[in-house]
Amino acid sequence: MRKKIGFTTFLMGMAVFAIAAIADLTGNWVGSLSMGDGNQITLTYNFKVEGDKLTGSVVSPQGEIPITNGKFIGSDFSFNLDVNGMSIANTGKYYGDSATISIDFQGNKLVSIIKRAK
């Protein structure tokens, strides 16, 4: 009986840890995107996670763009940005207080490292 209670307690603790890890992506993140021509674009990501659904927006010098088709599973996330009629795929990996985002833009892979805004 003690083994069952201990195992159940362990599983509940892991569930709380998993929920806390998911909630940590929610918030504001800042980073820059290095373009092929040497220009840097500053981006601010405003993420909100509910279950496995990721919503929010990305703010660039050109304005704010809503996130569409967002998903967050484990430490991996993905979303699209619709810019001038093009859907731009973004995939990311969450590491706690930082994350990497790979952007597929017209056949080119661009990478941005973002950090939690203070």
CORDACOR-V887324 format. One record per helix or strand. SS is the DSSP state (H for helix, E for strand). FROM is the first residue (numbers start at 1). TO is the last residue. If there is no record, write none. Layout:
BEGIN
ss,from,to
SS,FROM,TO
SS,FROM,TO
END
This chain:
BEGIN
ss,from,to
H,2,23
E,27,34
E,40,50
E,53,60
E,63,73
E,76,83
E,86,94
E,98,105
E,108,116
END
